[in-house]
Amino acid sequence: MKKIVLGTVIAAASLFAAANTTACAGCHGANFEKSALGKSQIVKGWSVAKVEKALKGYKAGTYGGAMKGVMKGQVARLSDADIKEIAEKISKL
């Protein structure tokens, strides 16, 4: 039986409520330490501003190279508040 720390689960769930964290971790790693599919930069430790710019650009279709189409679909449902929360999380890794 797994021991679950409720506060941690709730915090993680609310932080990525609009994002599919499984999809993020699948390509970027659990701590955003991987180059997604060997094509992206490693985003772990990026500044809040840099992550927000990238995610908003993907959403608008104005940012990205090889993974532009994939990422546009991943961020399409994120609000600006969701993007800010994700950017803050990544910047602290």
PyRosetta script that sets phi, psi and omega in degrees:
from pyrosetta import init, pose_from_sequence

init()
pose = pose_from_sequence("MKKIVLGTVIAAASLFAAANTTACAGCHGANFEKSALGKSQIVKGWSVAKVEKALKGYKAGTYGGAMKGVMKGQVARLSDADIKEIAEKISKL")
pose.set_psi(1, 133.4)
pose.set_omega(1, -180.0)
pose.set_phi(2, -84.2)
pose.set_psi(2, 141.9)
pose.set_omega(2, 174.4)
pose.set_phi(3, -91.4)
pose.set_psi(3, 126.5)
pose.set_omega(3, -179.2)
pose.set_phi(4, -113.7)
pose.set_psi(4, 128.4)
pose.set_omega(4, 175.5)
pose.set_phi(5, -90.0)
pose.set_psi(5, 108.3)
pose.set_omega(5, -171.3)
pose.set_phi(6, -57.8)
pose.set_psi(6, -44.6)
pose.set_omega(6, -178.8)
pose.set_phi(7, -59.3)
pose.set_psi(7, -40.8)
pose.set_omega(7, 179.9)
pose.set_phi(8, -67.1)
pose.set_psi(8, -42.4)
pose.set_omega(8, -179.6)
pose.set_phi(9, -64.5)
pose.set_psi(9, -44.7)
pose.set_omega(9, 179.8)
pose.set_phi(10, -64.1)
pose.set_psi(10, -44.5)
pose.set_omega(10, -179.8)
pose.set_phi(11, -61.3)
pose.set_psi(11, -44.5)
pose.set_omega(11, -179.4)
pose.set_phi(12, -66.7)
pose.set_psi(12, -39.9)
pose.set_omega(12, -179.4)
pose.set_phi(13, -65.4)
pose.set_psi(13, -42.0)
pose.set_omega(13, -178.8)
pose.set_phi(14, -72.4)
pose.set_psi(14, -34.0)
pose.set_omega(14, -179.1)
pose.set_phi(15, -63.4)
pose.set_psi(15, -39.6)
pose.set_omega(15, -176.7)
pose.set_phi(16, -114.7)
pose.set_psi(16, 33.2)
pose.set_omega(16, -175.9)
pose.set_phi(17, -55.4)
pose.set_psi(17, -40.6)
pose.set_omega(17, -176.6)
pose.set_phi(18, -91.9)
pose.set_psi(18, -12.7)
pose.set_omega(18, -177.0)
pose.set_phi(19, -102.9)
pose.set_psi(19, 149.7)
pose.set_omega(19, 175.0)
pose.set_phi(20, -90.2)
pose.set_psi(20, 97.2)
pose.set_omega(20, -175.3)
pose.set_phi(21, -65.1)
pose.set_psi(21, -27.4)
pose.set_omega(21, 177.1)
pose.set_phi(22, -63.2)
pose.set_psi(22, -40.9)
pose.set_omega(22, 178.2)
pose.set_phi(23, -65.1)
pose.set_psi(23, -40.3)
pose.set_omega(23, 178.9)
pose.set_phi(24, -62.6)
pose.set_psi(24, -52.0)
pose.set_omega(24, -177.0)
pose.set_phi(25, -65.4)
pose.set_psi(25, -32.3)
pose.set_omega(25, -179.6)
pose.set_phi(26, -59.6)
pose.set_psi(26, -36.1)
pose.set_omega(26, -179.0)
pose.set_phi(27, -103.1)
pose.set_psi(27, -40.1)
pose.set_omega(27, -173.4)
pose.set_phi(28, -96.0)
pose.set_psi(28, -9.9)
pose.set_omega(28, -176.0)
pose.set_phi(29, 89.0)
pose.set_psi(29, 157.3)
pose.set_omega(29, -176.8)
pose.set_phi(30, -58.7)
pose.set_psi(30, -30.0)
pose.set_omega(30, 179.6)
pose.set_phi(31, -116.7)
pose.set_psi(31, 24.2)
pose.set_omega(31, 178.8)
pose.set_phi(32, 57.2)
pose.set_psi(32, 33.8)
pose.set_omega(32, -175.6)
pose.set_phi(33, -94.9)
pose.set_psi(33, 0.2)
pose.set_omega(33, -175.8)
pose.set_phi(34, -110.3)
pose.set_psi(34, 154.0)
pose.set_omega(34, 169.5)
pose.set_phi(35, -81.0)
pose.set_psi(35, 113.8)
pose.set_omega(35, -175.1)
pose.set_phi(36, -59.1)
pose.set_psi(36, 117.9)
pose.set_omega(36, 179.6)
pose.set_phi(37, 52.7)
pose.set_psi(37, 25.6)
pose.set_omega(37, 179.9)
pose.set_phi(38, 69.5)
pose.set_psi(38, 14.1)
pose.set_omega(38, -174.8)
pose.set_phi(39, -118.5)
pose.set_psi(39, -20.0)
pose.set_omega(39, -175.9)
pose.set_phi(40, -101.9)
pose.set_psi(40, 168.4)
pose.set_omega(40, 170.2)
pose.set_phi(41, -74.3)
pose.set_psi(41, 158.5)
pose.set_omega(41, 172.4)
pose.set_phi(42, -79.9)
pose.set_psi(42, 122.1)
pose.set_omega(42, -173.0)
pose.set_phi(43, -94.5)
pose.set_psi(43, -8.1)
pose.set_omega(43, 178.6)
pose.set_phi(44, -54.5)
pose.set_psi(44, 128.1)
pose.set_omega(44, 176.9)
pose.set_phi(45, 84.5)
pose.set_psi(45, 0.1)
pose.set_omega(45, 176.1)
pose.set_phi(46, -60.7)
pose.set_psi(46, 154.9)
pose.set_omega(46, 176.6)
pose.set_phi(47, -70.1)
pose.set_psi(47, 159.5)
pose.set_omega(47, 177.5)
pose.set_phi(48, -56.1)
pose.set_psi(48, -46.6)
pose.set_omega(48, -177.2)
pose.set_phi(49, -60.8)
pose.set_psi(49, -40.9)
pose.set_omega(49, -178.1)
pose.set_phi(50, -68.1)
pose.set_psi(50, -41.3)
pose.set_omega(50, 178.6)
pose.set_phi(51, -66.9)
pose.set_psi(51, -45.1)
pose.set_omega(51, 179.2)
pose.set_phi(52, -59.6)
pose.set_psi(52, -44.2)
pose.set_omega(52, 179.9)
pose.set_phi(53, -60.3)
pose.set_psi(53, -44.1)
pose.set_omega(53, -179.8)
pose.set_phi(54, -65.1)
pose.set_psi(54, -49.6)
pose.set_omega(54, -177.2)
pose.set_phi(55, -65.1)
pose.set_psi(55, -41.9)
pose.set_omega(55, 177.6)
pose.set_phi(56, -66.6)
pose.set_psi(56, -36.6)
pose.set_omega(56, 177.0)
pose.set_phi(57, -66.3)
pose.set_psi(57, -41.8)
pose.set_omega(57, 175.4)
pose.set_phi(58, -60.0)
pose.set_psi(58, -44.6)
pose.set_omega(58, -178.6)
pose.set_phi(59, -60.8)
pose.set_psi(59, -40.7)
pose.set_omega(59, -179.3)
pose.set_phi(60, -81.1)
pose.set_psi(60, -13.7)
pose.set_omega(60, -178.4)
pose.set_phi(61, 82.2)
pose.set_psi(61, 17.7)
pose.set_omega(61, -176.7)
pose.set_phi(62, -107.8)
pose.set_psi(62, 3.5)
pose.set_omega(62, -174.6)
pose.set_phi(63, -133.4)
pose.set_psi(63, 147.0)
pose.set_omega(63, 169.6)
pose.set_phi(64, 109.0)
pose.set_psi(64, 158.8)
pose.set_omega(64, 179.6)
pose.set_phi(65, -108.4)
pose.set_psi(65, -114.3)
pose.set_omega(65, -174.3)
pose.set_phi(66, -59.3)
pose.set_psi(66, -29.8)
pose.set_omega(66, -175.6)
pose.set_phi(67, -100.9)
pose.set_psi(67, 11.6)
pose.set_omega(67, -176.2)
pose.set_phi(68, -53.0)
pose.set_psi(68, -48.8)
pose.set_omega(68, -178.2)
pose.set_phi(69, -66.0)
pose.set_psi(69, -41.5)
pose.set_omega(69, 179.4)
pose.set_phi(70, -64.2)
pose.set_psi(70, -46.9)
pose.set_omega(70, -176.6)
pose.set_phi(71, -69.6)
pose.set_psi(71, -33.0)
pose.set_omega(71, 177.1)
pose.set_phi(72, -57.4)
pose.set_psi(72, -43.7)
pose.set_omega(72, 177.7)
pose.set_phi(73, -66.3)
pose.set_psi(73, -34.5)
pose.set_omega(73, -178.9)
pose.set_phi(74, -69.6)
pose.set_psi(74, -33.2)
pose.set_omega(74, -174.8)
pose.set_phi(75, -103.6)
pose.set_psi(75, -1.2)
pose.set_omega(75, -174.0)
pose.set_phi(76, -53.7)
pose.set_psi(76, -37.0)
pose.set_omega(76, -176.0)
pose.set_phi(77, -94.0)
pose.set_psi(77, 0.1)
pose.set_omega(77, -178.8)
pose.set_phi(78, -77.6)
pose.set_psi(78, 135.2)
pose.set_omega(78, 173.6)
pose.set_phi(79, -82.9)
pose.set_psi(79, 169.8)
pose.set_omega(79, 175.8)
pose.set_phi(80, -60.8)
pose.set_psi(80, -36.0)
pose.set_omega(80, 178.4)
pose.set_phi(81, -66.1)
pose.set_psi(81, -40.7)
pose.set_omega(81, 177.1)
pose.set_phi(82, -61.4)
pose.set_psi(82, -45.4)
pose.set_omega(82, -179.5)
pose.set_phi(83, -61.6)
pose.set_psi(83, -42.2)
pose.set_omega(83, 178.7)
pose.set_phi(84, -60.8)
pose.set_psi(84, -45.6)
pose.set_omega(84, -179.8)
pose.set_phi(85, -62.3)
pose.set_psi(85, -44.3)
pose.set_omega(85, 179.4)
pose.set_phi(86, -64.3)
pose.set_psi(86, -43.0)
pose.set_omega(86, 179.0)
pose.set_phi(87, -61.4)
pose.set_psi(87, -41.2)
pose.set_omega(87, 178.8)
pose.set_phi(88, -64.5)
pose.set_psi(88, -41.1)
pose.set_omega(88, 178.9)
pose.set_phi(89, -62.5)
pose.set_psi(89, -50.2)
pose.set_omega(89, -177.7)
pose.set_phi(90, -62.2)
pose.set_psi(90, -39.6)
pose.set_omega(90, -177.4)
pose.set_phi(91, -64.7)
pose.set_psi(91, -19.4)
pose.set_omega(91, -178.4)
pose.set_phi(92, -96.0)
pose.set_psi(92, -1.2)
pose.set_omega(92, -178.9)
pose.set_phi(93, -81.6)
pose.dump_pdb("model.pdb")
